[in-house]
Amino acid sequence: MASNSQLYDNIFERIRAPLAEAVDDALSSLHQSSGTPLLRLEACLDQDHSEATQGAQKEAKRTTLATIELSSFQRRRGTAEGGTDVEQNHSDQETQPQRPLSNENRPVLKSYRLKRRKVVGGLRLARSAPPTRVASPERETSRRLTSNFRHFPKRNAQTTIYKQQMSPFERLIVGIWEQIHGTPELNPSDWCYEEQVQKLMVEDPDLSLSKGRATVQAQACKDFGWSLKELRNKMAIWRGYDSIREAGGWVPLIFAGMGLYRFCKYRLGFCPQNIATLKRLRLRFEVAADTIHPEWRLLLSIIGKPTTRVYHGHPCDWVVSKDSQPIPLADTYSQWTPAFRFEHLEESTIDEQAWGLIDPRTENSHVQWTLPRQFSCKKCGSTQSNDVSTNECLCFPALFGSGLRKPCPVQVFRTENGRNNGLLACCPFERGAAIGEFVGVITQGIRHLDVMQCSGPAVTYQIWQGHKGNYTRFINHSCQPNSQYEPFLWLGVQRHVLVSKGILAGDEITVDYSDDYWNHLDKECLCGETSCRFKTRNERIPGEQGPTR
Ligand SMILES: C[S@@+](CC[C@H](N)C(=O)[O-])C[C@H]1O[C@@H](n2cnc3c(N)ncnc32)[C@H](O)[C@@H]1O
C-alpha cells in the first residue's frame, strides 16, 4: 500500500506543472461565452513502446480519471487563498450555480504557474463530480473499473524533509526494507557462483576463468536486478568484512573508524601481507580492548558469540609477542623475582622515608605556600593551570592542562634478543609529541638498580620504577633512540616527559640511557644499532670511559 501511494504521489507531482500550464493556455484561448469549461483527465497505460502497437495499446488501456468543472475550481481557489481548506468547500460545488470562467478569473491560474510552490495545495483535482452531473460516454458504456483516484493521501510537501530527518540507522533499515521489496527474488540456493563458472567453462573450454566469472556476474546482475557496479561493491564489502573478521577477529570490526566501509568497498590494501599483519595483531587488539574497554565483548551477545573476557587487569599486565599468546607480566620476571608484582601508577609517589613531606621536584620544596600561586611555563611563557578553561600552556597537551588523559597507545612486548620486555608504539608519535611522563617513586640513595637520576630545581633526587610506575618502565636503551626525556616544570613541579623524535606505529620505543648508565655497568648493549657504543664491553680496558657523544 505504501509503495502504491508513493507511486501516485510521484505521478501527481510530475503532472502538476504541465497540467497547470496546459489548462492555463487552453483557458486563455477559450472564448468568454463558450459555456462551462470542463476538464476531462484521461490516461492510458502503454505496455509496449513499439510504434506498430502503440496506437492499439492506447486505445485498449484508455481510462477516464476525472472530469472537472473549472468554474467551480475558480471559485474554490479564491477560498483557498483566504486560508480555508479547499476540500472543505467541496459541497458548494453541487449547490452553487456553475459560472463560466471570466477573463478576470484567469490571472489566478497564471499566478499559479509563477508561484505554484507558495499556493497551498496548488491546482488539485477536484473530487470527481457525480457521474449523473457530468456524463462520460465511455464510463456509461464501457463500465470499466477505475482506481479510486479521489482517495489518494494528499501529497505531503515535506516528503524530502521527512527523509532527511531519518537517522543514518533509520535510513539503513528503510533502505534494507526497500531493497527487500524492490529487488527481484533472490534465490541463492539455485545460484552457486563457482558452480555456474565451472559449468560455463565445461561448456566452453576456451573460456578463461576471468571471462567465465564476468559472464556469471553479468547474469547475476540480471537475475538480482543490480548493476555490475552495485554487485561489485556489494561483493567487495561482504568479502572485506569477512576477511577482516577472519584475520583480525571482532575487535577491528567493532572498533573500526569510519574508514572500514570505504576500505572494504574499494578493497584498499587487501593483500596477503596486510592480512598476515592483521592476524599477528589479533591478540594484541584483544588485550587492549579487554583491558581498556572491559565490556566490549557484551556487544557480541547480539550476534550470539561468546562474551567472556579473556584479558583482565591493566593493559600493561600483559606482554604481547609476535607469534605467541600474550603472557602475564609477572611471568616474565619470575626467573629473577618469583612473586613479582608491578603497581601501575598515574602519578609519581613520594617515598616518605627518603623525603618526609617534602617534594624534591619543586622549586622551594621546604616553603609552605598559603596563597594561591600563578604559574607560567618556562618553555612558552603562558599561564599553566589544571583548569582547562584557564590553562594556556600547550607544550604537552596530551599530558598536562588538557583535562582528560587518554590511555597511551603502547604495549609491553617480549623482545627477541635477550632484553626481556620492551615497549611498542601502537600508533605513530610525531616528532615533538609527548609519549608519557616518567612516573615512579620519588626517592634518593638507590644504588645498583636502574633508576633515573634527576637534578631538580633545588635538589637532586631519584625516580625508581622497579615495582611501581607506568609504561615508561619498560623502555629499553638504544644508541640510536627514537625518543628522549625532557625535564618540564608543570605548576612548579619538575616532571620528566618522554618526547618522540618521530616514531612509526609498530616501532619499539627507545631512549638513550646515557653513557653514565653504561659506564657503571658490566653489561653488553643489545640495541643492535651499527653505531652502538656499548656492544663490545669485554674488549674495553678496565677503568676506561665509554665513547662519548
Ligand atoms: C628500564 S628496564 C627496561 C625494561 C626491561 N627490558 C625489562 O624487561 O624490564 C632496563 C633494563 O633493560 C635491559 N636493557 C635495556 N636496554 C638494553 C639494551 N640496549 N641492551 C641490553 N639490555 C638492555 C637491561 O637489563 C636494563 O637493566
Ligand as a Chemical Component Dictionary entry (heavy atoms), coordinates in Angstrom:
data_LIG
# 
_chem_comp.id                   LIG 
_chem_comp.type                 NON-POLYMER 
_chem_comp.pdbx_formal_charge   0 
_chem_comp.three_letter_code    LIG 
# 
loop_
_chem_comp_atom.comp_id 
_chem_comp_atom.atom_id 
_chem_comp_atom.alt_atom_id 
_chem_comp_atom.type_symbol 
_chem_comp_atom.charge 
_chem_comp_atom.model_Cartn_x 
_chem_comp_atom.model_Cartn_y 
_chem_comp_atom.model_Cartn_z 
_chem_comp_atom.pdbx_ordinal 
LIG C1  C1  C 0  64.199 0.014  32.493 1  
LIG S1  S1  S 1  64.443 -1.639 32.166 2  
LIG C2  C2  C 0  63.792 -1.797 30.602 3  
LIG C3  C3  C 0  62.834 -2.942 30.518 4  
LIG C4  C4  C 0  63.456 -4.265 30.643 5  
LIG N1  N1  N 0  63.892 -4.758 29.367 6  
LIG C5  C5  C 0  62.513 -5.229 31.305 7  
LIG O1  O1  O 0  62.213 -6.283 30.730 8  
LIG O2  O2  O -1 62.082 -4.942 32.407 9  
LIG C6  C6  C 0  66.193 -1.623 31.905 10 
LIG C7  C7  C 0  66.798 -2.978 31.733 11 
LIG O3  O3  O 0  66.520 -3.469 30.461 12 
LIG C8  C8  C 0  67.644 -4.113 29.892 13 
LIG N2  N2  N 0  68.042 -3.338 28.698 14 
LIG C9  C9  C 0  67.512 -2.214 28.289 15 
LIG N3  N3  N 0  68.095 -1.810 27.154 16 
LIG C10 C10 C 0  69.032 -2.700 26.847 17 
LIG C11 C11 C 0  69.969 -2.820 25.794 18 
LIG N4  N4  N 0  70.065 -1.946 24.828 19 
LIG N5  N5  N 0  70.800 -3.861 25.818 20 
LIG C12 C12 C 0  70.710 -4.769 26.784 21 
LIG N6  N6  N 0  69.841 -4.728 27.799 22 
LIG C13 C13 C 0  69.003 -3.685 27.840 23 
LIG C14 C14 C 0  68.690 -4.094 30.912 24 
LIG O4  O4  O 0  68.630 -5.286 31.603 25 
LIG C15 C15 C 0  68.289 -2.975 31.795 26 
LIG O5  O5  O 0  68.755 -3.196 33.089 27 
# 
loop_
_chem_comp_bond.comp_id 
_chem_comp_bond.atom_id_1 
_chem_comp_bond.atom_id_2 
_chem_comp_bond.value_order 
_chem_comp_bond.pdbx_ordinal 
LIG C1  S1  SING 1  
LIG S1  C2  SING 2  
LIG S1  C6  SING 3  
LIG C2  C3  SING 4  
LIG C3  C4  SING 5  
LIG C4  N1  SING 6  
LIG C4  C5  SING 7  
LIG C5  O1  DOUB 8  
LIG C5  O2  SING 9  
LIG C6  C7  SING 10 
LIG C7  O3  SING 11 
LIG C7  C15 SING 12 
LIG O3  C8  SING 13 
LIG C8  N2  SING 14 
LIG C8  C14 SING 15 
LIG N2  C9  SING 16 
LIG N2  C13 SING 17 
LIG C9  N3  DOUB 18 
LIG N3  C10 SING 19 
LIG C10 C11 SING 20 
LIG C10 C13 DOUB 21 
LIG C11 N4  SING 22 
LIG C11 N5  DOUB 23 
LIG N5  C12 SING 24 
LIG C12 N6  DOUB 25 
LIG N6  C13 SING 26 
LIG C14 O4  SING 27 
LIG C14 C15 SING 28 
LIG C15 O5  SING 29 
# 
